[in-house]
Amino acid sequence: MIYFCQFTIFEIKKLQENHTLKIEISKIWLNSLIKATEMTGIRKLIDKIKGFWKWFRSKEGRYRIFEIIFEADTFYGRMFDITLLATILLSVILVMLESVPIFNAKYHKSLIIIEWVITVLFTIEYALRLYCVRKPWRYFISFYGIIDLLSILPTYLGIIYPSTKYLSSIRILRLFRIFRIFRLTQFMRGGSMLLIAIRNSRTKIVVFLSFIVLVGVVLGSFMYVLEHDHPDSVIKTMPTGIYWSIVTLTTVGYGDITPITTMGRFLASVVMIMGYGVIAVPTGIFAAEAYKQANLKASQKNTQVCQHCHDNHHMDDSNYCKTCGFPLHKEEVLNTDNNDDLF
């Protein structure tokens, strides 16, 4: 009876040991399976990253990025631009709210975090713009390239000079792209017409402004001669007289400086009348050039941008850039004979 009890106890212990061993083996097998699965997932992730990097560095990838960032003819390009515009508006609103003491005191930390996140996103976008174009320096010195750069610099300069971060409001200038994105052709044509009119009349305007500066110096000198001896006169120096003449000649008229003597008032009356001519002359110059541009053919409805020279004024059925001859569409870019020289 005692032997039977001892045998039974021994068998029970053996069974327990076998059961424990099976559990340990199951745990080891399960852990191995989990590790193998994790390694497989990591390998797949690494393969995907390698594939993306290979595509990112390819000509097709660079053109695809260019098409999304610079143009709005595709779905993804349009969505990218709309998201960009919304982010710009949000950023400008946050900069304004940060200047309000009550709001800044309550949400200062959140405003700083959001502002840095937006700045990093804008920095990545700017880097992609430089990466996907054929000649980065052309974009770097272009109007939009300078605006894009100036929109991210204030936040970084704010680390050294905190007050400069409020200059981030310059990002609002990036909203000029809204006319191209939403294909507001009338506004696009109007903006292009004004820019071309200003460019064509720039020499006349420069000559006229130079004449105004010279006349302002002469009239300021005369006013100084007439006023500086009077004890109540504010015009005690020639620069003050020149300042008064320019303010009066341009019809701004702050009213902070007024002549006291009779001859000074007479001269002021003459300068005021001359001010109307100052308004009329440049207006006529600009209006004449604008009229010439208004009679030209309507501008394009597409948003095609040349990857080489960044010209964005092309006819709707154009396949090549009218300025440099570079292909405008993906098929021509990738299948051109000198494909090796594209980037």
MORA-V232809 format. One record per residue. N is the residue number from 1. RES is the residue in one small letter. PSI is psi in whole degrees, -180 to 180 (NA if undefined). NEAR is the number of other C-alpha atoms within 10 Angstrom. Layout:
# MORA-V232809
n = {N:N}
res = {RES:RES}
psi = {PSI:PSI}
near = {NEAR:NEAR}
This chain:
# MORA-V232809
n = {1:2:3:4:5:6:7:8:9:10:11:12:13:14:15:16:17:18:19:20:21:22:23:24:25:26:27:28:29:30:31:32:33:34:35:36:37:38:39:40:41:42:43:44:45:46:47:48:49:50:51:52:53:54:55:56:57:58:59:60:61:62:63:64:65:66:67:68:69:70:71:72:73:74:75:76:77:78:79:80:81:82:83:84:85:86:87:88:89:90:91:92:93:94:95:96:97:98:99:100:101:102:103:104:105:106:107:108:109:110:111:112:113:114:115:116:117:118:119:120:121:122:123:124:125:126:127:128:129:130:131:132:133:134:135:136:137:138:139:140:141:142:143:144:145:146:147:148:149:150:151:152:153:154:155:156:157:158:159:160:161:162:163:164:165:166:167:168:169:170:171:172:173:174:175:176:177:178:179:180:181:182:183:184:185:186:187:188:189:190:191:192:193:194:195:196:197:198:199:200:201:202:203:204:205:206:207:208:209:210:211:212:213:214:215:216:217:218:219:220:221:222:223:224:225:226:227:228:229:230:231:232:233:234:235:236:237:238:239:240:241:242:243:244:245:246:247:248:249:250:251:252:253:254:255:256:257:258:259:260:261:262:263:264:265:266:267:268:269:270:271:272:273:274:275:276:277:278:279:280:281:282:283:284:285:286:287:288:289:290:291:292:293:294:295:296:297:298:299:300:301:302:303:304:305:306:307:308:309:310:311:312:313:314:315:316:317:318:319:320:321:322:323:324:325:326:327:328:329:330:331:332:333:334:335:336:337:338:339:340:341:342:343}
res = {m:i:y:f:c:q:f:t:i:f:e:i:k:k:l:q:e:n:h:t:l:k:i:e:i:s:k:i:w:l:n:s:l:i:k:a:t:e:m:t:g:i:r:k:l:i:d:k:i:k:g:f:w:k:w:f:r:s:k:e:g:r:y:r:i:f:e:i:i:f:e:a:d:t:f:y:g:r:m:f:d:i:t:l:l:a:t:i:l:l:s:v:i:l:v:m:l:e:s:v:p:i:f:n:a:k:y:h:k:s:l:i:i:i:e:w:v:i:t:v:l:f:t:i:e:y:a:l:r:l:y:c:v:r:k:p:w:r:y:f:i:s:f:y:g:i:i:d:l:l:s:i:l:p:t:y:l:g:i:i:y:p:s:t:k:y:l:s:s:i:r:i:l:r:l:f:r:i:f:r:i:f:r:l:t:q:f:m:r:g:g:s:m:l:l:i:a:i:r:n:s:r:t:k:i:v:v:f:l:s:f:i:v:l:v:g:v:v:l:g:s:f:m:y:v:l:e:h:d:h:p:d:s:v:i:k:t:m:p:t:g:i:y:w:s:i:v:t:l:t:t:v:g:y:g:d:i:t:p:i:t:t:m:g:r:f:l:a:s:v:v:m:i:m:g:y:g:v:i:a:v:p:t:g:i:f:a:a:e:a:y:k:q:a:n:l:k:a:s:q:k:n:t:q:v:c:q:h:c:h:d:n:h:h:m:d:d:s:n:y:c:k:t:c:g:f:p:l:h:k:e:e:v:l:n:t:d:n:n:d:d:l:f}
psi = {-43:-41:-42:-41:-41:-41:-41:-44:-40:-44:-39:-44:-38:-42:-40:-42:-42:-41:-41:-40:-42:-39:-42:-42:-41:-40:-44:-43:-41:-43:-40:-41:-41:-44:-42:-40:-43:-42:-39:-43:-40:-41:-41:-41:-42:-41:-39:-41:-43:-41:-42:-42:-38:-43:-39:-36:-9:163:-40:-41:-42:-40:-37:-42:-42:-43:-38:-43:-42:-22:163:22:-23:165:-48:-36:-41:-44:-39:-46:-39:-43:-40:-44:-42:-39:-38:-46:-44:-43:-44:-40:-41:-38:-41:-44:-32:-24:-9:117:-44:-47:-40:-39:-31:-36:29:-48:-45:-40:-42:-44:-48:-40:-41:-37:-45:-41:-42:-41:-43:-35:-43:-42:-43:-41:-39:-37:-42:-33:-39:-12:158:-41:96:-33:-28:-44:-36:-38:1:169:-53:-31:-42:-42:-43:-38:-45:-21:-20:-20:-41:-37:-42:-37:-24:-19:-37:-47:95:-34:-20:-15:-23:-14:-3:-14:-13:-15:-21:-25:-21:-13:-5:-24:-12:-33:-36:-38:-46:10:44:80:-35:-41:-38:-44:-41:-44:-43:-39:-44:-43:-42:-39:-42:-42:-40:-26:11:-37:-42:-40:-39:-43:-43:-45:-37:-41:-40:-41:-45:-44:-38:-39:-43:-48:-37:-38:-43:-44:-36:-42:-39:-25:-24:-22:-16:132:-28:-1:143:-21:87:-11:159:-42:-36:-40:-41:-41:-45:-42:-40:-43:-40:-41:-33:9:24:-55:71:-33:4:-22:124:142:151:-42:162:-45:-34:-39:-36:-45:-37:-39:-42:-43:-38:-42:-39:-27:-33:-34:-32:-37:-40:-40:-56:-30:-42:-41:-48:-40:-38:-44:-38:-36:-38:-42:-30:-24:-3:171:145:148:172:162:-7:174:28:135:132:130:-14:-54:-4:19:131:21:89:150:158:-29:19:139:-18:153:134:-15:-49:-7:8:143:145:-17:158:-42:-44:-36:-44:-21:4:155:-39:51:-28:-16:11:-37:NA}
near = {6:7:8:9:10:11:12:12:12:12:12:12:12:12:12:12:12:12:12:12:12:12:12:12:12:12:12:12:12:12:12:12:12:12:12:12:12:12:12:12:12:12:12:12:12:12:12:12:12:12:11:13:12:11:14:16:12:13:17:15:16:20:21:16:19:22:22:19:21:24:22:23:16:12:9:14:20:18:15:18:21:17:11:19:20:12:15:23:15:15:22:19:13:19:19:15:16:19:12:10:10:11:13:18:11:11:12:14:11:10:18:16:11:14:20:15:12:17:20:14:15:19:17:12:15:18:13:15:20:18:16:23:23:20:16:17:11:15:19:17:12:12:10:15:19:12:17:21:17:16:24:23:16:21:23:14:14:15:11:10:11:12:12:15:20:17:18:23:19:16:19:16:13:17:15:13:17:15:15:20:22:14:17:13:16:14:13:19:19:17:14:15:21:18:14:15:21:18:13:15:18:14:11:14:18:12:10:16:14:12:12:16:15:13:17:23:20:15:21:23:19:17:27:24:16:21:25:19:12:13:10:12:16:17:26:17:15:17:14:16:28:24:16:26:28:21:18:23:26:18:17:11:15:10:9:7:17:17:23:17:17:11:13:18:16:12:17:20:13:12:20:20:13:15:18:13:13:17:13:10:13:17:12:11:18:19:16:13:18:20:13:11:19:14:8:9:8:15:17:18:17:20:20:25:20:26:26:21:18:19:14:19:18:21:17:12:8:13:17:17:23:16:14:12:12:18:20:20:18:14:11:14:19:16:10:14:9:9:12:9:8:15:15}
